[in-house]
Amino acid sequence: MFKEIWRRRVALVEADLLKELRRTKSLDENLSRAMEYSLMAGGKRLRPILLMAAADAIDSSGEKFTTVADALEMIHTYSLIHDDLPAMDDDDYRRGKLTNHKVFGEAVAILAGDALLTLAFEVALRQKDVAPEILLKVLHEISTAAGASGMVGGQALDLRSEGIQIDFETLKLMHRGKTGALFKAAIRSGAILAQADEKKLAALTRYAENFGLAFQITDDILDVTGDEKILGKPTGSDEKNLKATYVSLTSLDAAKNFALEAVDEALNALKDFGTEADFLRELVKYLIARKK
């Protein structure tokens, strides 16, 4: 049931993303191709899935909010295009395909990322059947999470930390922004769209924080132990770029234990929810077993 719901919603999001791309009138066809190349390159569509699952946990309305979910995936894809650039992580492959700048050149890749970021907010504003004040609250959540106090700030801290020794608290702060902020925004946005009360919103926020932590630690582990063919990108890039990770600052076994603790905390945050939160429970447990 868990995998069936995920597959159905991935198909829903991908159809919707393509529809949104096709209705966007770009002045340059090559830019449009670059945007579509990365946005439609596959992936888990985890952020849209999280938004829908959080709404489900409140009132089973997840699929009503696909439009805002699409916007989150556009923001995530823009961040990947920019992350892969030579000035950032300098990666040649993403999801088993050449990265955007390897196909379209650095300048067009930067612009494709910029275009997806700005398109995201245009798309989110097309969400139907949501009161304007609720939608504004959600857009504030997303824009804050995507900016200097969230994802972009975490990325900047990551770049500044390359090749130097940082402490564990700095590592957590960095990943809370770079990876965790958009996860948190996805889950909180789904809850807000479904009009969660303060108690349930706080519980889902705790879940989101621990979900993001478990995801990042597992990512660090996979960069050491993962199979490049399954991951669709080279392993060992953290070590190559002299980046601090949960593995390098502790050990592989310690990192695995930290991930398990984060999963337990996420599950505990859902203790007052019933079966309506089962997808979220299965999703965080999936993190520990994932191979990509």
NULUM-765679 format. One line per 8 residues: number of its first residue (from 1); for each residue z negated, x negated, y negated of N, C-alpha, C. Coordinates in pm, whole numbers, m for minus. Last residue first. Layout:
NUM = Z/X/Y/Z/X/Y/Z/X/Y  ...
This chain:
292 = 241/m1936/m467/327/m1962/m582/277/m1887/m703  70/m1864/m272/137/m1992/m252/227/m2028/m369  m254/m1700/m273/m115/m1714/m313/m62/m1856/m293  m519/m1658/m217/m429/m1682/m102/m287/m1714/m144  m638/m1610/m458/m690/m1719/m377/m593/m1757/m265  m505/m1380/m550/m493/m1507/m622/m532/m1626/m535  m585/m1163/m398/m454/m1223/m371/m441/m1361/m434  m811/m1086/m529/m825/m1154/m400/m695/m1222/m358
284 = m700/m959/m745/m776/m1081/m770/m801/m1156/m639  m572/m742/m614/m495/m838/m692/m572/m968/m714  m768/m586/m501/m676/m657/m413/m601/m767/m487  m883/m490/m742/m963/m567/m645/m872/m650/m553  m672/m350/m854/m727/m466/m926/m810/m553/m832  m648/m149/m660/m538/m241/m682/m586/m366/m754  m892/m11/m688/m866/m89/m566/m750/m188/m585  m973/159/m884/m963/17/m919/m930/m71/m799
276 = m996/404/m766/m894/391/m870/m874/246/m914  m1216/408/m606/m1090/364/m545/m978/346/m648  m1443/336/m874/m1413/382/m739/m1281/328/m689  m1661/115/m1055/m1535/187/m1040/m1519/230/m894  m1878/m46/m1060/m1900/95/m1096/m1773/178/m1091  m1779/m300/m999/m1871/m234/m906/m1893/m86/m935  m1618/m476/m1130/m1561/m346/m1095/m1654/m261/m1010  m1751/m711/m1152/m1728/m637/m1276/m1676/m496/m1248
268 = m1730/m812/m896/m1858/m755/m938/m1843/m672/m1065  m1474/m918/m905/m1501/m803/m819/m1631/m734/m859  m1521/m1132/m1081/m1425/m1027/m1115/m1450/m901/m1033  m1702/m1283/m932/m1744/m1227/m1060/m1651/m1113/m1103  m1537/m1356/m716/m1658/m1276/m692/m1706/m1209/m820  m1350/m1514/m856/m1306/m1392/m787/m1425/m1300/m761  m1517/m1724/m936/m1453/m1640/m1038/m1404/m1508/m977  m1581/m1835/m688/m1687/m1778/m772/m1630/m1685/m878
260 = m1329/m1929/m609/m1396/m1824/m531/m1506/m1756/m611  m1293/m2127/m803/m1201/m2014/m796/m1263/m1897/m720  m1498/m2306/m738/m1498/m2241/m870/m1409/m2116/m869  m1404/m2387/m486/m1529/m2312/m496/m1540/m2240/m630  m1174/m2526/m560/m1162/m2409/m472/m1288/m2323/m480  m1293/m2733/m706/m1205/m2638/m772/m1188/m2511/m689  m1426/m2869/m501/m1504/m2805/m607/m1421/m2700/m680  m1207/m2963/m353/m1302/m2869/m292/m1384/m2796/m399
252 = m1085/m3133/m543/m1011/m3021/m486/m1106/m2918/m427  m1307/m3195/m821/m1241/m3235/m696/m1168/m3113/m643  m1304/m3239/m1143/m1407/m3222/m1038/m1352/m3281/m907  m1090/m3301/m1300/m1224/m3319/m1359/m1335/m3301/m1257  m872/m3242/m1135/m893/m3381/m1179/m1031/m3404/m1239  m904/m2962/m1094/m905/m3055/m981/m938/m3196/m1027  m884/m2854/m1343/m1008/m2830/m1270/m1018/m2922/m1149  m732/m3118/m1543/m729/m2991/m1470/m864/m2972/m1403
244 = m569/m3300/m1797/m696/m3266/m1732/m682/m3130/m1665  m262/m3472/m1756/m335/m3355/m1803/m465/m3337/m1725  m52/m3661/m1734/m190/m3704/m1762/m275/m3590/m1818  190/m3583/m1642/168/m3570/m1786/26/m3606/m1829  149/m3624/m1368/255/m3699/m1438/232/m3699/m1589  m47/m3433/m1316/m81/m3575/m1302/20/m3660/m1379  107/m3204/m1361/m18/m3227/m1437/m57/m3374/m1434  311/m3219/m1174/345/m3237/m1316/220/m3261/m1401
236 = 283/m3175/m903/238/m3303/m956/265/m3324/m1103  589/m3002/m816/443/m3019/m816/411/m3155/m876  864/m2831/m974/803/m2951/m919/650/m2945/m919  926/m2490/m868/916/m2592/m973/848/m2714/m913  903/m2307/m668/1022/m2300/m752/1019/m2395/m869  711/m2281/m472/671/m2266/m612/791/m2248/m704  856/m2337/m242/795/m2204/m258/762/m2179/m404  935/m2597/m287/1037/m2498/m252/984/m2356/m269
228 = 695/m2734/m330/790/m2718/m441/894/m2610/m412  388/m2625/m225/520/m2661/m176/621/m2632/m288  66/m2748/m348/173/m2651/m327/302/m2712/m276  m141/m2916/m417/m121/m2887/m275/2/m2802/m245  m130/m2956/m695/m164/m3068/m607/m119/m3041/m463  m69/m2717/m801/4/m2831/m854/m21/m2957/m770  m258/m2554/m680/m121/m2552/m628/m38/m2667/m681  m478/m2608/m845/m483/m2646/m703/m341/m2654/m646
220 = m393/m2495/m1084/m423/m2638/m1079/m425/m2689/m934  m375/m2227/m1001/m256/m2298/m1049/m276/m2449/m1041  m645/m2178/m952/m551/m2176/m840/m422/m2245/m877  m735/m2188/m1215/m786/m2286/m1118/m691/m2294/m998  m595/m1968/m1321/m569/m2103/m1370/m618/m2209/m1272  m701/m1749/m1174/m559/m1777/m1173/m532/m1922/m1214  m973/m1756/m1241/m932/m1776/m1101/m784/m1812/m1092  m950/m1700/m1517/m1009/m1826/m1471/m965/m1857/m1328
212 = m840/m1443/m1515/m768/m1553/m1579/m819/m1688/m1532  m1050/m1306/m1385/m915/m1309/m1326/m837/m1428/m1383  m1251/m1332/m1572/m1264/m1402/m1444/m1132/m1407/m1367  m1147/m1173/m1777/m1186/m1312/m1804/m1195/m1392/m1675  m1111/m925/m1647/m996/m1000/m1700/m1030/m1147/m1722  m1375/m845/m1594/m1280/m866/m1484/m1166/m956/m1532  m1460/m813/m1855/m1523/m915/m1770/m1434/m947/m1651  m1291/m599/m1925/m1281/m726/m1997/m1345/m839/m1917
204 = m1386/m400/m1761/m1251/m451/m1736/m1226/m582/m1812  m1635/m362/m1885/m1627/m405/m1745/m1490/m464/m1713  m1557/m275/m2139/m1634/m400/m2126/m1627/m453/m1983  m1433/m34/m2069/m1354/m140/m2134/m1425/m275/m2122  m1649/108/m1970/m1541/70/m1878/m1453/m40/m1938  m1798/132/m2209/m1857/72/m2089/m1748/25/m1993  m1627/265/m2389/m1671/128/m2417/m1727/59/m2292  m1361/439/m2212/m1482/433/m2294/m1530/289/m2304
196 = m1002/426/m2238/m1127/392/m2169/m1245/401/m2264  m732/515/m2290/m849/563/m2364/m981/547/m2285  m509/398/m2198/m561/508/m2117/m691/565/m2173  m492/195/m2386/m387/296/m2381/m432/420/m2303  m716/44/m2304/m715/111/m2435/m610/221/m2439  m630/m52/m2054/m751/31/m2065/m754/109/m2196  m406/m202/m2128/m393/m90/m2035/m510/4/m2043  m534/m390/m2294/m434/m298/m2350/m414/m178/m2258
188 = m697/m530/m2115/m760/m452/m2222/m660/m350/m2280  m491/m647/m1960/m590/m557/m1899/m657/m471/m2004  m347/m797/m2151/m279/m701/m2063/m378/m599/m2009  m544/m961/m2262/m476/m863/m2347/m407/m756/m2263  m601/m1119/m2039/m706/m1035/m2097/m643/m926/m2183  m357/m1251/m2010/m410/m1167/m1902/m512/m1068/m1957  m355/m1388/m2253/m255/m1284/m2230/m292/m1194/m2112  m576/m1564/m2219/m571/m1468/m2330/m472/m1356/m2306
180 = m550/m1747/m2004/m636/m1629/m1992/m615/m1524/m2098  m378/m1958/m2082/m345/m1870/m1970/m422/m1738/m1976  m468/m2061/m2333/m330/m2082/m2284/m290/m1982/m2177  m746/m1981/m2361/m641/m1946/m2456/m504/m1949/m2392  m868/m2071/m2136/m901/m1935/m2180/m798/m1887/m2281  m784/m2332/m2134/m718/m2239/m2044/m753/m2094/m2073  m952/m2438/m2340/m807/m2455/m2343/m737/m2350/m2257  m1208/m2380/m2245/m1161/m2322/m2371/m1008/m2326/m2378
172 = m1213/m2541/m2015/m1225/m2396/m2002/m1174/m2326/m2128  m1191/m2796/m2134/m1090/m2750/m2037/m1093/m2598/m2025  m1427/m2803/m2279/m1299/m2805/m2351/m1187/m2757/m2261  m1609/m2807/m2067/m1609/m2694/m2160/m1479/m2687/m2240  m1557/m3054/m1946/m1531/m2931/m1872/m1523/m2810/m1965  m1398/m3289/m2174/m1507/m3238/m2091/m1470/m3102/m2033  m1127/m3527/m2147/m1193/m3413/m2210/m1302/m3362/m2117  m964/m3823/m2208/m1069/m3762/m2126/m1131/m3646/m2204
164 = m607/m3813/m2256/m744/m3847/m2298/m844/m3774/m2209  m356/m3727/m2175/m383/m3871/m2175/m520/m3911/m2224  m361/m3433/m2367/m288/m3517/m2271/m327/m3664/m2287  m475/m3279/m2561/m565/m3333/m2459/m495/m3424/m2358  m281/m3173/m2716/m368/m3274/m2778/m458/m3344/m2676  m177/m2985/m2539/m95/m3100/m2582/m182/m3212/m2637  m397/m2808/m2527/m347/m2873/m2407/m266/m2998/m2443  m409/m2714/m2785/m522/m2792/m2735/m482/m2869/m2610
156 = m169/m2573/m2785/m187/m2685/m2878/m300/m2776/m2832  m227/m2377/m2595/m119/m2472/m2569/m132/m2595/m2659  m428/m2238/m2728/m458/m2306/m2602/m353/m2409/m2567  m280/m2135/m2942/m390/m2229/m2967/m428/m2306/m2842  m112/m1964/m2800/m55/m2077/m2873/m162/m2181/m2905  m306/m1780/m2685/m213/m1858/m2605/m158/m1981/m2677  m535/m1765/m2937/m516/m1735/m2795/m420/m1831/m2729  m532/m1814/m3199/m665/m1800/m3138/m657/m1766/m2991
148 = m259/m1815/m3252/m336/m1940/m3265/m475/m1932/m3204  m135/m1559/m3024/m129/m1650/m3137/m222/m1769/m3132  m164/m1367/m2830/m45/m1451/m2824/m46/m1564/m2926  m393/m1226/m2897/m392/m1303/m2773/m276/m1401/m2767  m305/m1099/m3131/m415/m1196/m3137/m414/m1286/m3015  m109/m931/m3025/m71/m1034/m3123/m179/m1140/m3136  m263/m767/m2852/m157/m851/m2799/m122/m964/m2896  m445/m635/m3024/m491/m709/m2906/m386/m811/m2863
140 = m264/m511/m3198/m357/m611/m3250/m411/m697/m3136  m144/m334/m3022/m62/m440/m3081/m149/m549/m3144  m366/m167/m2974/m308/m246/m2865/m224/m361/m2920  m397/m51/m3226/m508/m127/m3167/m456/m219/m3056  m155/83/m3250/m187/m26/m3343/m299/m114/m3288  m190/274/m3048/m84/173/m3034/m108/56/m3128  m397/425/m3161/m417/356/m3032/m315/244/m3016  m276/526/m3389/m394/439/m3405/m426/363/m3276
132 = m63/685/m3281/m36/564/m3360/m156/470/m3372  m98/784/m2939/m133/806/m3079/m113/676/m3158  174/797/m2721/50/725/m2756/25/747/m2905  429/879/m2638/310/955/m2598/180/878/m2616  614/569/m2598/600/712/m2625/463/764/m2582  691/264/m2751/609/333/m2651/587/479/m2692  818/118/m2941/893/231/m2885/813/308/m2780  664/m97/m2997/657/15/m3092/738/136/m3046
124 = 747/m274/m2803/616/m210/m2789/603/m88/m2881  994/m363/m2916/991/m282/m2794/858/m207/m2782  903/m515/m3132/996/m403/m3154/992/m307/m3035  757/m702/m2995/686/m609/m3081/774/m489/m3119  959/m840/m2851/845/m779/m2782/776/m674/m2868  1125/m961/m3034/1171/m838/m2969/1055/m765/m2901  976/m1190/m3088/988/m1087/m3191/1036/m954/m3134  1001/m1323/m2838/870/m1296/m2898/879/m1183/m3000
116 = 1276/m1344/m2806/1199/m1263/m2712/1061/m1229/m2769  1339/m1518/m3019/1396/m1383/m3016/1318/m1292/m2921  1206/m1754/m2946/1172/m1685/m3071/1218/m1539/m3068  1348/m1814/m2709/1205/m1785/m2707/1160/m1709/m2830  1599/m1856/m2822/1582/m1751/m2722/1435/m1713/m2708  1544/m2078/m2984/1579/m1951/m3047/1565/m1834/m2949  1498/m2270/m2784/1394/m2239/m2883/1420/m2103/m2946  1750/m2264/m2659/1629/m2228/m2585/1515/m2192/m2680
108 = 1914/m2362/m2861/1931/m2223/m2819/1808/m2176/m2740  1812/m2629/m2871/1813/m2543/m2989/1821/m2395/m2950  1849/m2738/m2608/1717/m2718/m2667/1716/m2619/m2782  2078/m2574/m2380/2044/m2672/m2483/1913/m2637/m2551  2123/m2407/m2168/2176/m2366/m2298/2152/m2469/m2409  2020/m2541/m1940/2144/m2463/m1931/2207/m2441/m2069  1792/m2665/m2016/1886/m2742/m1933/2021/m2672/m1923  1648/m2468/m2143/1709/m2573/m2227/1807/m2660/m2149
100 = 1564/m2311/m1920/1656/m2258/m2021/1725/m2368/m2101  1575/m2487/m1604/1507/m2427/m1718/1607/m2395/m1829  1735/m2397/m1301/1726/m2486/m1415/1658/m2415/m1532  1521/m2231/m1061/1644/m2240/m1141/1624/m2343/m1252  1277/m2195/m940/1387/m2241/m858/1520/m2253/m931  1105/m2133/m1147/1139/m2029/m1049/1265/m2066/m969  1236/m2395/m1322/1142/m2284/m1334/1191/m2175/m1239  1296/m2739/m1393/1313/m2621/m1308/1200/m2521/m1331
92 = 1235/m2942/m1567/1376/m2915/m1542/1399/m2786/m1465  998/m2980/m1831/1029/m2942/m1694/1177/m2905/m1680  829/m3064/m2055/950/m3135/m2013/982/m3109/m1866  615/m2955/m2189/592/m3004/m2051/712/m3078/m1992  729/m3036/m2491/608/m2976/m2433/586/m3033/m2292  965/m3148/m2560/852/m3177/m2647/720/m3122/m2593  1139/m3037/m2366/1102/m3178/m2360/981/m3214/m2447  1020/m2708/m2259/1097/m2796/m2347/1051/m2942/m2338
84 = 857/m2533/m2121/944/m2620/m2043/1020/m2723/m2127  732/m2379/m2317/652/m2474/m2236/740/m2576/m2165  944/m2215/m2399/895/m2319/m2488/811/m2423/m2414  971/m2052/m2172/1087/m2125/m2225/1041/m2241/m2312  710/m1947/m2158/760/m2034/m2051/879/m2116/m2099  696/m1787/m2385/604/m1901/m2373/650/m1997/m2265  890/m1594/m2328/909/m1685/m2442/822/m1807/m2428  756/m1470/m2115/879/m1545/m2090/910/m1639/m2205
76 = 539/m1346/m2248/514/m1446/m2144/638/m1533/m2121  681/m1168/m2409/597/m1272/m2471/570/m1384/m2370  797/m1009/m2211/881/m1082/m2305/804/m1195/m2372  573/m898/m2094/657/m989/m2014/751/m1068/m2103  480/m737/m2303/397/m849/m2254/480/m948/m2175  686/m549/m2315/663/m639/m2428/579/m760/m2386  650/m406/m2078/771/m487/m2098/749/m591/m2207  414/m271/m2141/413/m371/m2034/534/m464/m2045
68 = 509/m90/m2325/419/m196/m2372/412/m308/m2268  664/56/m2134/726/m3/m2254/639/m114/m2312  498/159/m1937/591/52/m1902/647/m18/m2025  305/355/m1930/299/255/m2035/389/134/m2007  307/520/m1716/342/580/m1846/362/473/m1953  202/386/m1504/347/380/m1521/395/449/m1648  m85/442/m1521/m24/312/m1545/123/312/m1578  m271/644/m1501/m154/667/m1588/m68/543/m1606
60 = m526/682/m1389/m406/683/m1304/m276/701/m1382  m736/635/m1567/m692/773/m1542/m559/783/m1467  m852/374/m1518/m914/471/m1609/m869/613/m1576  m699/237/m1343/m843/235/m1319/m917/333/m1410  m448/258/m1462/m478/334/m1339/m628/345/m1315  m479/67/m1661/m466/208/m1699/m496/298/m1579  m483/m157/m1495/m600/m126/m1577/m597/19/m1623  m225/m147/m1389/m341/m132/m1299/m468/m99/m1376
52 = m66/m195/m1614/m57/m67/m1543/m179/m42/m1456  m148/m458/m1675/m163/m351/m1773/m162/m214/m1703  m73/m592/m1439/m214/m583/m1477/m237/m471/m1578  205/m572/m1455/135/m511/m1341/m13/m493/m1374  261/m726/m1686/286/m582/m1683/212/m509/m1571  166/m975/m1570/103/m916/m1689/134/m767/m1703  332/m1030/m1347/189/m1008/m1330/125/m939/m1451  584/m1076/m1245/564/m970/m1346/416/m930/m1351
44 = 653/m1282/m1078/559/m1182/m1026/543/m1062/m1118  1009/m1359/m1085/868/m1382/m1113/783/m1265/m1067  1331/m1336/m1250/1236/m1302/m1144/1093/m1333/m1184  1489/m1379/m1466/1488/m1483/m1362/1389/m1455/m1250  1522/m1235/m1696/1559/m1171/m1570/1562/m1271/m1454  1449/m1410/m1898/1373/m1286/m1881/1401/m1221/m1746  1639/m1619/m1880/1499/m1643/m1848/1422/m1515/m1821  1886/m1486/m1928/1874/m1587/m1823/1727/m1606/m1782
36 = 1850/m1335/m2159/1857/m1267/m2030/1836/m1365/m1915  1854/m1540/m2352/1739/m1450/m2340/1736/m1385/m2202  2110/m1646/m2309/1991/m1730/m2289/1865/m1646/m2273  2273/m1430/m2380/2276/m1482/m2242/2153/m1566/m2212  2209/m1409/m2653/2179/m1298/m2562/2176/m1345/m2417  2314/m1654/m2740/2171/m1627/m2752/2131/m1515/m2658  2583/m1602/m2695/2518/m1710/m2620/2366/m1696/m2625  2641/m1401/m2880/2643/m1370/m2737/2573/m1477/m2654
28 = 2476/m1321/m3174/2538/m1431/m3099/2528/m1404/m2949  2344/m1117/m3287/2463/m1163/m3360/2539/m1268/m3280  2234/m860/m3064/2227/m996/m3114/2355/m1031/m3188  2094/m572/m3021/2220/m618/m3079/2200/m758/m3140  1961/m435/m2735/1935/m527/m2846/2067/m586/m2895  2013/m298/m2510/2018/m220/m2634/1993/m307/m2757  1980/m489/m2315/2114/m440/m2339/2125/m356/m2467  1702/m525/m2313/1791/m635/m2353/1928/m582/m2393
20 = 1619/m278/m2214/1580/m318/m2350/1668/m432/m2401  1728/m287/m1955/1769/m181/m2048/1738/m220/m2192  1584/m498/m1851/1728/m512/m1865/1782/m408/m1964  1328/m383/m1852/1356/m504/m1930/1506/m519/m1955  1363/m173/m1668/1333/m143/m1807/1362/m263/m1898  1403/m309/m1432/1506/m217/m1479/1487/m188/m1628  1158/m446/m1420/1283/m521/m1432/1398/m433/m1480  970/m237/m1395/966/m326/m1512/1100/m397/m1529
12 = 1049/m131/m1145/1046/m47/m1264/1052/m132/m1391  1010/m348/m976/1144/m291/m990/1154/m205/m1117  733/m373/m1004/820/m485/m1044/961/m432/m1067  658/m132/m891/637/m152/m1034/715/m273/m1086  724/m166/m624/780/m55/m699/769/m78/m849  569/m392/m556/715/m398/m550/780/m287/m633  308/m283/m590/353/m398/m669/505/m403/m673  306/m83/m395/290/m47/m537/342/m160/m625
4 = 335/m248/m168/434/m144/m197/427/m103/m344  107/m402/m169/236/m468/m189/345/m366/m224  m84/m191/m127/m93/m283/m240/42/m345/m271  0/m83/120/0/0/0/0/m87/m126
